């Protein structure tokens, strides 16, 4: 949903990217630094109960991490390795945020909510994997109520407000995120099923009477 804002954000960050392009800083260095900052903030500050400070640190590094793509375009160094590294480390950062919240909730005796946070961690990974697997098969999967941007926004806003003493906001945010992530995963599964239907029909017509190969290679 918020992906529609990416062109605007890219335009806003382009001047910064052009300034960085005149330095030895590389897009991959920004990616790694941003992820390291999010992981450090989430796994150090969240488990110790510093939810607002952790949110500020994570948000700052998430915003900084958005510069990697802009810098890569300005420098003309966009490539498969950079895209792979960025996507993979995004998953690491996401996991750190929800792991940090899960640890804090478990340590403070809020075990049911800790399980919800853990569910959000797993569901977020499934949502991302569904899209990656679909694209690996050559199918589009750009659907869903809660993509990565929305999931991080909900989690960090809820954690930050909870750190400021707003009651029940973290529980509301995590439960909402759990529901939205489940819906998004279902949307992506259905979208891929619909996109794959013409291929199945074509394969059925061409391969009638064939031996019936397996659905995919070993994983």
ZATI-424811 format. One record per atom (N, C-alpha, C, CB): x, y, z; residue in one letter. Coordinates in steps of 0.05 Angstrom, whole numbers. Atoms other than C-alpha are relative to their C-alpha. Glycine has a CB too. Layout:
<pts>
PT; X; Y; Z; a
...
</pts>
This chain:
<pts>
PT; 17; -24; 0; x
PT; 0; 0; 0; x
PT; 17; 25; 0; x
PT; -19; 0; 24; x
PT; -17; -24; -2; x
PT; 54; 50; 20; x
PT; 22; 0; -22; x
PT; 13; 1; 27; x
PT; -20; 1; 21; x
PT; 97; 28; -39; x
PT; -4; 22; -20; x
PT; 0; -27; -14; x
PT; 6; -22; 19; x
PT; 62; 83; -79; x
PT; 16; 25; 8; x
PT; -30; 6; 1; x
PT; -16; -24; -9; x
PT; 103; 133; -38; x
PT; 30; -3; -7; x
PT; -3; 3; 30; x
PT; -29; 4; 5; x
PT; 170; 103; -60; x
PT; 11; 20; -20; x
PT; 4; -28; -9; x
PT; -11; -19; 18; x
PT; 178; 148; -121; x
PT; 5; 28; 13; x
PT; -18; 4; -24; x
PT; -3; -26; -14; x
PT; 167; 210; -77; x
PT; 23; -1; 19; x
PT; -26; 7; 15; x
PT; -23; 2; -18; x
PT; 216; 185; -25; x
PT; 26; 0; -15; x
PT; -3; -26; 17; x
PT; -25; 1; 16; x
PT; 267; 170; -79; x
PT; 8; 28; -9; x
PT; -4; -19; -24; x
PT; -6; -28; 9; x
PT; 261; 241; -105; x
PT; 11; 17; 23; x
PT; -25; 13; -12; x
PT; -10; -15; -24; x
PT; 270; 269; -35; x
PT; 28; -7; 7; x
PT; -19; -4; 23; x
PT; -26; 9; -8; x
PT; 331; 227; -23; x
PT; 22; 3; -22; x
PT; -1; -29; 8; x
PT; -19; -2; 22; x
PT; 363; 238; -91; x
PT; 23; 20; 5; x
PT; -14; 7; -25; x
PT; -22; -18; -6; x
PT; 402; 301; -69; x
PT; 20; -11; 19; x
PT; -12; 26; 11; x
PT; -18; 13; -19; x
PT; 431; 262; -11; x
PT; 16; -21; -14; x
PT; -15; -12; 24; x
PT; -14; 21; 15; x
PT; 448; 205; -57; x
PT; 21; 12; -18; x
PT; -20; -16; -17; x
PT; -19; -12; 17; x
PT; 483; 252; -105; x
PT; 24; 10; 16; x
PT; -12; 24; -15; x
PT; -22; -9; -17; x
PT; 524; 281; -48; x
PT; 17; -24; 9; x
PT; -10; 15; 25; x
PT; -14; 24; -8; x
PT; 543; 211; -24; x
PT; 16; -12; -24; x
PT; -18; -21; 12; x
PT; -13; 11; 23; x
PT; 562; 192; -95; x
PT; 28; 12; -5; x
PT; -18; 5; -25; x
PT; -26; -12; 2; x
PT; 621; 239; -90; x
PT; 19; -10; 22; x
PT; -3; 30; 1; x
PT; -17; 11; -21; x
PT; 648; 199; -31; x
PT; 5; -29; -6; x
PT; -14; 3; 28; x
PT; -6; 28; 4; x
PT; 677; 129; -26; x
PT; -23; -19; 10; x
PT; 26; -8; 13; x
PT; 22; 16; -12; x
PT; 612; 105; 8; x
PT; -14; -16; -22; x
PT; -20; 17; 15; x
PT; 14; 17; 19; x
PT; 580; 47; -29; x
PT; -28; -7; 9; x
PT; 16; -26; -5; x
PT; 27; 8; -8; x
PT; 507; 25; -31; x
PT; 0; -24; 19; x
PT; -16; -7; -25; x
PT; -1; 24; -17; x
PT; 526; -42; 0; x
PT; 9; 7; 28; x
PT; 19; -21; -12; x
PT; -9; -9; -27; x
PT; 561; -6; 58; x
PT; -24; 12; 15; x
PT; 23; 20; -2; x
PT; 24; -12; -12; x
PT; 496; 33; 71; x
PT; -19; -23; 8; x
PT; -14; 19; -19; x
PT; 18; 23; -6; x
PT; 456; -32; 68; x
PT; 9; -14; 26; x
PT; -1; -19; -23; x
PT; -11; 15; -23; x
PT; 501; -67; 118; x
PT; -1; 17; 25; x
PT; 29; -9; -5; x
PT; 1; -18; -23; x
PT; 506; -7; 164; x
PT; -29; 4; 11; x
PT; 12; 27; -7; x
PT; 28; -4; -9; x
PT; 431; 4; 165; x
PT; -11; -25; 14; x
PT; -17; 6; -24; x
PT; 10; 25; -13; x
PT; 417; -69; 181; x
PT; 13; -4; 27; x
PT; 7; -24; -18; x
PT; -14; 3; -25; x
PT; 470; -70; 235; x
PT; -12; 19; 21; x
PT; 30; 6; -3; x
PT; 12; -19; -19; x
PT; 439; -8; 267; x
PT; -27; -9; 10; x
PT; -2; 27; -13; x
PT; 26; 10; -8; x
PT; 369; -37; 267; x
PT; 3; -24; 18; x
PT; -17; -8; -25; x
PT; -4; 24; -17; x
PT; 393; -104; 295; x
PT; 10; 8; 28; x
PT; 20; -19; -14; x
PT; -10; -9; -26; x
PT; 433; -69; 350; x
PT; -21; 13; 17; x
PT; 24; 19; -4; x
PT; 21; -14; -15; x
PT; 376; -23; 369; x
PT; -22; -19; 10; x
PT; -11; 22; -17; x
PT; 23; 17; -7; x
PT; 323; -77; 368; x
PT; 8; -21; 21; x
PT; -10; -14; -25; x
PT; -7; 21; -18; x
PT; 362; -131; 404; x
PT; 14; 9; 26; x
PT; 18; -20; -14; x
PT; -12; -11; -24; x
PT; 395; -85; 455; x
PT; -20; 16; 16; x
PT; 24; 17; -7; x
PT; 18; -18; -14; x
PT; 342; -33; 471; x
PT; -27; -12; 6; x
PT; -3; 25; -16; x
PT; 26; 11; -4; x
PT; 277; -70; 462; x
PT; -1; -20; 24; x
PT; -10; -14; -25; x
PT; 1; 19; -22; x
PT; 294; -129; 509; x
PT; 4; 12; 27; x
PT; 20; -22; -5; x
PT; -4; -13; -26; x
PT; 315; -81; 563; x
PT; -22; 20; 7; x
PT; 27; 14; 0; x
PT; 23; -16; -6; x
PT; 249; -44; 560; x
PT; 2; 29; -10; x
PT; -4; 1; 29; x
PT; -2; -27; 10; x
PT; 274; 19; 525; x
PT; -14; 1; -28; x
PT; 30; 9; -3; x
PT; 15; 2; 25; x
PT; 219; 16; 473; x
PT; 1; 25; -17; x
PT; -29; -7; 6; x
PT; 0; -25; 16; x
PT; 217; 89; 453; x
PT; 28; 5; -12; x
PT; -8; 24; 17; x
PT; -27; -4; 10; x
PT; 293; 94; 447; x
PT; 6; -20; -22; x
PT; 21; -2; 23; x
PT; -4; 20; 20; x
PT; 295; 29; 409; x
PT; -14; 7; -26; x
PT; -9; -27; 9; x
PT; 15; -8; 24; x
PT; 242; 54; 361; x
PT; 14; 23; -15; x
PT; -28; 9; 8; x
PT; -14; -22; 13; x
PT; 280; 118; 348; x
PT; 25; -9; -14; x
PT; 7; 22; 21; x
PT; -24; 10; 13; x
PT; 345; 81; 334; x
PT; -7; -16; -25; x
PT; 16; -18; 20; x
PT; 8; 17; 23; x
PT; 311; 30; 289; x
PT; -10; 17; -23; x
PT; -21; -20; 9; x
PT; 11; -17; 20; x
PT; 273; 84; 252; x
PT; 22; 15; -15; x
PT; -21; 19; 12; x
PT; -21; -15; 12; x
PT; 335; 125; 240; x
PT; 16; -17; -20; x
PT; 19; 11; 21; x
PT; -16; 17; 17; x
PT; 373; 66; 211; x
PT; -17; -11; -24; x
PT; 12; -23; 16; x
PT; 17; 8; 23; x
PT; 313; 43; 169; x
PT; -1; 21; -21; x
PT; -29; -6; 10; x
PT; 1; -22; 19; x
PT; 309; 112; 138; x
PT; 27; 2; -14; x
PT; -6; 26; 14; x
PT; -26; -1; 13; x
PT; 384; 112; 126; x
PT; 4; -22; -20; x
PT; 23; -2; 22; x
PT; -2; 23; 18; x
PT; 379; 43; 94; x
PT; -14; 5; -27; x
PT; -11; -25; 13; x
PT; 14; -5; 25; x
PT; 332; 72; 42; x
PT; 17; 15; -20; x
PT; -25; 17; 6; x
PT; -18; -14; 18; x
PT; 390; 110; 13; x
PT; 16; -18; -19; x
PT; 20; 16; 16; x
PT; -17; 18; 16; x
PT; 424; 48; -15; x
PT; -9; -2; -29; x
PT; 1; -28; 13; x
PT; 11; 2; 27; x
PT; 378; 42; -75; x
PT; 4; 26; -15; x
PT; -29; -7; 1; x
PT; -4; -26; 14; x
PT; 382; 116; -90; x
PT; 29; 4; -8; x
PT; -9; 23; 19; x
PT; -29; -3; 6; x
PT; 458; 116; -86; x
PT; 8; -19; -22; x
PT; 17; -6; 25; x
PT; -7; 19; 21; x
PT; 462; 54; -130; x
PT; -9; 11; -27; x
PT; -13; -27; 5; x
PT; 10; -11; 26; x
PT; 420; 89; -184; x
PT; 18; 23; -8; x
PT; -29; 8; 3; x
PT; -16; -24; 7; x
PT; 461; 153; -180; x
PT; 28; -9; -9; x
PT; 3; 18; 25; x
PT; -27; 10; 8; x
PT; 527; 115; -184; x
PT; -1; -19; -24; x
PT; 13; -14; 24; x
PT; 2; 19; 22; x
PT; 501; 67; -236; x
PT; 11; -27; 7; x
PT; 14; 11; -24; x
PT; -12; 25; -10; x
PT; 521; 7; -194; x
PT; -22; -20; 8; x
PT; 19; 5; 23; x
PT; 21; 19; -6; x
PT; 453; -27; -189; x
PT; 6; -27; -12; x
PT; -28; 11; -9; x
PT; -5; 27; 10; x
PT; 459; -102; -197; x
PT; -13; -21; 17; x
PT; 30; -4; -1; x
PT; 13; 23; -13; x
PT; 436; -171; -177; x
PT; 10; -4; 29; x
PT; 4; -25; -16; x
PT; -11; 4; -26; x
PT; 484; -176; -118; x
PT; -10; 20; 20; x
PT; 31; 1; -1; x
PT; 10; -21; -18; x
PT; 463; -110; -87; x
PT; -29; -5; 6; x
PT; 4; 27; -13; x
PT; 29; 6; -5; x
PT; 389; -128; -95; x
PT; -3; -23; 18; x
PT; -14; -5; -27; x
PT; 2; 24; -18; x
PT; 400; -196; -63; x
PT; 8; 7; 28; x
PT; 19; -22; -11; x
PT; -10; -8; -27; x
PT; 440; -166; -5; x
PT; -21; 17; 14; x
PT; 27; 15; -2; x
PT; 20; -18; -12; x
PT; 388; -112; 7; x
PT; -24; -16; 10; x
PT; -8; 22; -19; x
PT; 24; 15; -7; x
PT; 330; -160; 6; x
PT; 5; -19; 23; x
PT; -10; -16; -24; x
PT; -7; 19; -21; x
PT; 365; -212; 50; x
PT; 3; 14; 27; x
PT; 25; -15; -7; x
PT; -4; -13; -25; x
PT; 387; -162; 102; x
PT; -25; 14; 11; x
PT; 22; 21; -3; x
PT; 26; -10; -9; x
PT; 317; -131; 104; x
PT; -14; -21; 17; x
PT; -18; 7; -25; x
PT; 13; 22; -16; x
PT; 293; -199; 129; x
PT; 13; -2; 27; x
PT; 2; -27; -15; x
PT; -14; 1; -25; x
PT; 347; -198; 182; x
PT; -9; 23; 19; x
PT; 31; 2; -5; x
PT; 9; -23; -16; x
PT; 327; -128; 206; x
PT; -29; -5; 10; x
PT; 1; 25; -17; x
PT; 27; 5; -8; x
PT; 253; -147; 207; x
PT; -1; -20; 23; x
PT; -17; -10; -23; x
PT; -1; 21; -21; x
PT; 268; -210; 248; x
PT; 10; 12; 26; x
PT; 17; -23; -9; x
PT; -11; -11; -24; x
PT; 309; -170; 297; x
PT; -20; 17; 15; x
PT; 25; 17; -6; x
PT; 20; -17; -12; x
PT; 253; -120; 310; x
PT; -20; -17; 16; x
PT; -15; 17; -21; x
PT; 20; 16; -13; x
PT; 202; -174; 326; x
PT; 12; -19; 21; x
PT; -15; -17; -20; x
PT; -13; 16; -21; x
PT; 252; -217; 364; x
PT; 5; 17; 25; x
PT; 27; -11; -11; x
PT; -5; -17; -23; x
PT; 270; -158; 408; x
PT; -26; 5; 16; x
PT; 11; 27; -9; x
PT; 26; -4; -13; x
PT; 196; -145; 423; x
PT; -9; -26; 14; x
PT; -21; 9; -19; x
PT; 8; 26; -12; x
PT; 184; -219; 436; x
PT; 15; -5; 26; x
PT; 6; -23; -20; x
PT; -17; 5; -24; x
PT; 242; -223; 485; x
PT; -10; 18; 23; x
PT; 29; 6; -6; x
PT; 9; -18; -22; x
PT; 218; -161; 524; x
PT; -27; -9; 11; x
PT; -2; 28; -11; x
PT; 26; 8; -9; x
PT; 146; -186; 527; x
PT; 2; -25; 17; x
PT; -19; -5; -24; x
PT; -4; 25; -15; x
PT; 169; -255; 551; x
PT; 12; 7; 27; x
PT; 17; -20; -15; x
PT; -14; -7; -25; x
PT; 215; -223; 603; x
PT; -19; 14; 20; x
PT; 24; 17; -5; x
PT; 18; -15; -18; x
PT; 158; -180; 631; x
PT; -25; -15; 6; x
PT; -6; 27; -13; x
PT; 23; 17; -7; x
PT; 109; -238; 637; x
PT; -23; 2; -18; x
PT; -8; 7; 27; x
PT; 22; -3; 20; x
PT; 67; -220; 576; x
PT; 2; -22; -21; x
PT; 0; 29; -13; x
PT; -5; 23; 18; x
PT; 73; -289; 546; x
PT; -20; -3; -23; x
PT; 1; -25; 15; x
PT; 18; 1; 23; x
PT; 9; -289; 504; x
PT; 7; 20; -22; x
PT; -29; 4; 10; x
PT; -8; -20; 20; x
PT; 30; -224; 471; x
PT; 27; -6; -12; x
PT; 0; 28; 14; x
PT; -26; 9; 11; x
PT; 100; -251; 463; x
PT; -4; -20; -22; x
PT; 18; -12; 22; x
PT; 6; 20; 21; x
PT; 71; -308; 423; x
PT; -11; 14; -25; x
PT; -20; -21; 10; x
PT; 10; -16; 22; x
PT; 34; -257; 380; x
PT; 23; 13; -15; x
PT; -21; 21; 9; x
PT; -23; -12; 12; x
PT; 99; -220; 367; x
PT; 16; -21; -16; x
PT; 18; 14; 21; x
PT; -14; 22; 14; x
PT; 132; -286; 349; x
PT; -15; -8; -25; x
PT; 4; -24; 19; x
PT; 16; 7; 24; x
PT; 75; -302; 302; x
PT; 4; 21; -22; x
PT; -30; -1; 7; x
PT; -5; -21; 19; x
PT; 85; -234; 269; x
PT; 27; -3; -14; x
PT; -1; 28; 13; x
PT; -27; 5; 11; x
PT; 159; -251; 259; x
PT; -2; -22; -22; x
PT; 20; -8; 22; x
PT; 2; 22; 19; x
PT; 142; -317; 225; x
PT; -18; 7; -24; x
PT; -12; -25; 14; x
PT; 18; -7; 22; x
PT; 84; -290; 185; x
PT; 13; 20; -19; x
PT; -26; 12; 11; x
PT; -14; -19; 18; x
PT; 126; -232; 159; x
PT; 20; -14; -18; x
PT; 15; 21; 17; x
PT; -18; 15; 17; x
PT; 178; -282; 135; x
PT; -15; -15; -22; x
PT; 16; -19; 17; x
PT; 16; 15; 20; x
PT; 124; -323; 100; x
PT; -10; 19; -22; x
PT; -23; -14; 13; x
PT; 9; -19; 20; x
PT; 96; -261; 66; x
PT; 22; 7; -20; x
PT; -10; 26; 14; x
PT; -22; -7; 17; x
PT; 164; -242; 40; x
PT; 9; -24; -18; x
PT; 24; 10; 17; x
PT; -8; 24; 15; x
PT; 181; -314; 19; x
PT; -19; -5; -22; x
PT; 2; -24; 19; x
PT; 20; 5; 21; x
PT; 116; -321; -19; x
PT; 5; 17; -25; x
PT; -29; 5; 10; x
PT; -5; -17; 23; x
PT; 133; -261; -62; x
PT; 26; -8; -14; x
PT; 2; 30; 9; x
PT; -26; 8; 12; x
PT; 206; -282; -72; x
PT; -2; -25; -16; x
PT; 21; -3; 22; x
PT; 3; 25; 15; x
PT; 186; -352; -92; x
PT; -16; 3; -25; x
PT; -13; -21; 18; x
PT; 16; -5; 24; x
PT; 133; -327; -140; x
PT; 17; 13; -21; x
PT; -24; 18; 7; x
PT; -17; -13; 20; x
PT; 182; -280; -173; x
PT; 21; -18; -11; x
PT; 13; 25; 13; x
PT; -20; 19; 9; x
PT; 233; -336; -177; x
PT; -12; -18; -22; x
PT; 10; -17; 22; x
PT; 14; 16; 20; x
PT; 180; -374; -218; x
PT; -10; 16; -23; x
PT; -23; -15; 14; x
PT; 8; -18; 22; x
PT; 168; -314; -262; x
PT; -29; 9; 2; x
PT; 4; -14; -26; x
PT; 27; -9; -5; x
PT; 101; -296; -231; x
PT; 0; 25; 16; x
PT; -16; -23; 13; x
PT; 2; -25; -16; x
PT; 80; -228; -205; x
PT; -16; -5; 25; x
PT; -14; 22; -17; x
PT; 14; 3; -26; x
PT; 59; -223; -132; x
PT; 0; 26; 15; x
PT; 14; -23; 16; x
PT; -1; -26; -13; x
PT; 54; -149; -118; x
PT; -28; 7; 12; x
PT; 8; 22; -21; x
PT; 26; -4; -13; x
PT; -8; -154; -75; x
PT; 3; -2; 30; x
PT; -22; -20; -10; x
PT; -1; 3; -29; x
PT; -24; -150; -1; x
PT; -5; 25; 15; x
PT; 26; -12; 8; x
PT; 6; -23; -17; x
PT; -50; -105; 53; x
PT; 24; 10; 15; x
PT; -22; -7; 19; x
PT; -22; -7; -18; x
PT; 13; -106; 95; x
PT; 26; -10; -11; x
PT; -5; -12; 28; x
PT; -26; 7; 10; x
PT; 78; -107; 57; x
PT; 21; 9; 21; x
PT; 6; 14; -27; x
PT; -21; -5; -20; x
PT; 145; -95; 92; x
PT; -3; 28; 12; x
PT; 27; -4; -12; x
PT; 2; -27; -10; x
PT; 136; -20; 98; x
PT; -22; 3; 21; x
PT; -4; 20; -23; x
PT; 22; -2; -19; x
PT; 68; -26; 131; x
PT; 5; -15; 25; x
PT; -26; -10; -14; x
PT; -5; 16; -24; x
PT; 91; -81; 178; x
PT; 19; 14; 19; x
PT; 11; -28; -8; x
PT; -20; -14; -17; x
PT; 151; -42; 202; x
PT; -13; 25; 12; x
PT; 24; 8; -16; x
PT; 13; -24; -10; x
PT; 109; 22; 209; x
PT; -18; -6; 24; x
PT; -16; 14; -22; x
PT; 18; 7; -22; x
PT; 56; -12; 252; x
PT; 16; -8; 24; x
PT; -19; -22; -9; x
PT; -15; 11; -23; x
PT; 107; -48; 295; x
PT; 15; 22; 15; x
PT; 20; -21; -9; x
PT; -16; -20; -12; x
PT; 152; 12; 307; x
PT; -17; 22; 13; x
PT; 19; 13; -20; x
PT; 17; -20; -12; x
PT; 96; 62; 319; x
PT; -12; -11; 26; x
PT; -23; 9; -20; x
PT; 12; 12; -24; x
PT; 62; 14; 368; x
PT; 21; -2; 23; x
PT; -11; -27; -6; x
PT; -21; 3; -20; x
PT; 128; 1; 404; x
PT; 8; 27; 12; x
PT; 25; -14; -11; x
PT; -7; -27; -9; x
PT; 146; 75; 407; x
PT; -20; 12; 18; x
PT; 5; 18; -24; x
PT; 21; -11; -16; x
PT; 79; 96; 434; x
PT; -2; -15; 27; x
PT; -27; -1; -14; x
PT; 0; 15; -25; x
PT; 81; 40; 485; x
PT; 23; 9; 18; x
PT; 3; -30; -6; x
PT; -22; -10; -16; x
PT; 149; 65; 507; x
PT; -5; 27; 13; x
PT; 25; 2; -17; x
PT; 8; -26; -11; x
PT; 117; 133; 519; x
PT; -22; -3; 20; x
PT; -9; 19; -22; x
PT; 20; 5; -21; x
PT; 66; 101; 565; x
PT; -28; -2; -10; x
PT; 1; 21; 19; x
PT; 27; 2; 10; x
PT; 6; 96; 519; x
PT; -10; -29; 5; x
PT; -2; 7; -31; x
PT; 9; 27; -7; x
PT; -34; 36; 546; x
PT; -12; -15; -24; x
PT; -20; 1; 22; x
PT; 13; 19; 19; x
PT; -54; -24; 503; x
PT; 9; 3; -29; x
PT; -29; 2; 2; x
PT; -6; -5; 29; x
PT; -24; 5; 439; x
PT; 18; -22; -12; x
PT; 14; 27; -3; x
PT; -17; 21; 11; x
PT; 29; -49; 432; x
PT; -16; -25; -6; x
PT; 23; -6; 19; x
PT; 17; 23; 4; x
PT; -22; -104; 440; x
PT; -18; 4; -25; x
PT; -18; -5; 25; x
PT; 17; -6; 23; x
PT; -69; -71; 390; x
PT; 16; -2; -26; x
PT; -13; 28; 3; x
PT; -17; 0; 24; x
PT; -12; -61; 340; x
PT; 8; -28; -8; x
PT; 24; 17; 5; x
PT; -10; 27; 7; x
PT; 14; -132; 345; x
PT; -23; -18; -9; x
PT; 14; -13; 24; x
PT; 23; 16; 9; x
PT; -55; -164; 340; x
PT; -9; 8; -28; x
PT; -23; 2; 20; x
PT; 7; -10; 27; x
PT; -72; -120; 281; x
PT; 20; -10; -21; x
PT; -2; 30; -1; x
PT; -21; 9; 19; x
PT; -6; -138; 248; x
PT; -2; -30; -5; x
PT; 27; 7; 11; x
PT; 3; 29; 4; x
PT; -17; -212; 260; x
PT; -23; -6; -20; x
PT; -6; -14; 27; x
PT; 23; 4; 18; x
PT; -85; -208; 225; x
PT; 7; 9; -28; x
PT; -25; 15; 11; x
PT; -6; -11; 26; x
PT; -60; -164; 168; x
PT; 21; -18; -14; x
PT; 10; 28; 3; x
PT; -21; 17; 13; x
PT; 1; -209; 156; x
PT; -13; -26; -10; x
PT; 22; -6; 20; x
PT; 14; 25; 9; x
PT; -44; -271; 153; x
PT; -16; 5; -25; x
PT; -18; -10; 23; x
PT; 16; -7; 23; x
PT; -90; -236; 104; x
PT; 18; 4; -24; x
PT; -17; 25; 5; x
PT; -18; -6; 22; x
PT; -31; -213; 62; x
PT; 12; -26; -11; x
PT; 23; 18; 9; x
PT; -10; 25; 10; x
PT; -2; -283; 59; x
PT; -20; -15; -17; x
PT; 9; -18; 24; x
PT; 22; 12; 16; x
PT; -69; -310; 36; x
PT; -4; 13; -27; x
PT; -26; 0; 16; x
PT; 3; -14; 25; x
PT; -75; -256; -16; x
PT; 22; -7; -20; x
PT; 1; 31; 4; x
PT; -22; 6; 17; x
PT; -7; -273; -44; x
PT; -2; -29; -11; x
PT; 27; 4; 14; x
PT; 4; 28; 9; x
PT; -21; -348; -46; x
PT; -21; -1; -22; x
PT; -8; -18; 24; x
PT; 21; 0; 20; x
PT; -86; -335; -84; x
PT; 9; 14; -26; x
PT; -25; 14; 12; x
PT; -10; -14; 24; x
PT; -52; -286; -131; x
PT; 18; -17; -17; x
PT; 14; 26; 8; x
PT; -18; 18; 15; x
PT; 2; -336; -149; x
PT; -16; -23; -12; x
PT; 22; -11; 19; x
PT; 17; 22; 11; x
PT; -50; -391; -158; x
PT; -14; 10; -25; x
PT; -21; -9; 21; x
PT; 14; -10; 23; x
PT; -89; -346; -206; x
PT; 20; 5; -23; x
PT; -14; 26; 7; x
PT; -20; -5; 21; x
PT; -25; -326; -244; x
PT; 10; -25; -12; x
PT; 23; 16; 12; x
PT; -11; 25; 10; x
PT; -3; -398; -250; x
PT; -21; -16; -15; x
PT; 11; -16; 23; x
PT; 22; 16; 12; x
PT; -71; -423; -275; x
PT; 4; -2; -31; x
PT; -26; 13; 5; x
PT; -4; 3; 29; x
PT; -57; -407; -349; x
PT; 23; -19; -7; x
PT; 5; 27; -14; x
PT; -22; 18; 4; x
PT; 9; -444; -344; x
PT; -8; -29; 4; x
PT; 24; 7; 18; x
PT; 9; 27; -5; x
PT; -25; -504; -314; x
PT; -17; -10; -22; x
PT; -15; -2; 26; x
PT; 18; 8; 22; x
PT; -77; -504; -369; x
PT; 16; -7; -24; x
PT; -20; 22; -6; x
PT; -17; 5; 23; x
PT; -23; -499; -422; x
PT; 16; -26; 2; x
PT; 19; 23; -5; x
PT; -16; 24; -5; x
PT; 19; -553; -391; x
PT; -18; -25; -2; x
PT; 14; 1; 27; x
PT; 18; 23; 1; x
PT; -42; -598; -384; x
PT; -7; -8; -29; x
PT; -25; 6; 15; x
PT; 7; 5; 27; x
PT; -59; -590; -457; x
PT; 24; -12; -15; x
PT; -9; 24; -14; x
PT; -23; 8; 15; x
PT; 12; -600; -482; x
PT; 11; -27; 10; x
PT; 22; 21; 1; x
PT; -13; 24; -12; x
PT; 31; -656; -434; x
PT; -19; -22; 6; x
PT; 15; 8; 25; x
PT; 19; 22; -5; x
PT; -31; -700; -435; x
PT; 12; -26; -7; x
PT; -27; 5; -16; x
PT; -12; 26; 6; x
PT; -8; -770; -430; x
PT; 29; -2; 7; x
PT; -4; -7; -28; x
PT; -28; 0; -8; x
PT; 60; -750; -404; x
PT; 5; -14; 26; x
PT; 11; 28; 2; x
PT; -7; 15; -24; x
PT; 96; -778; -345; x
PT; -7; 15; 26; x
PT; 29; -7; 0; x
PT; 7; -15; -24; x
PT; 77; -722; -297; x
PT; 23; 6; 18; x
PT; -21; -15; 16; x
PT; -24; -7; -16; x
PT; 140; -689; -271; x
PT; -9; 12; 26; x
PT; 18; 19; -16; x
PT; 6; -11; -26; x
PT; 144; -664; -200; x
PT; -5; 30; -2; x
PT; 23; -5; 19; x
PT; 8; -28; 0; x
PT; 121; -594; -180; x
PT; 24; 18; 2; x
PT; -19; 5; 22; x
PT; -24; -18; -3; x
PT; 191; -567; -165; x
PT; 24; -16; 7; x
PT; -6; 21; 20; x
PT; -24; 13; -7; x
PT; 262; -583; -151; x
PT; 3; -3; 29; x
PT; 24; 14; -12; x
PT; -5; 2; -29; x
PT; 291; -601; -84; x
PT; 5; 27; 13; x
PT; 23; -19; 5; x
PT; -4; -25; -15; x
PT; 291; -546; -32; x
PT; 11; -5; 27; x
PT; -27; 16; 2; x
</pts>
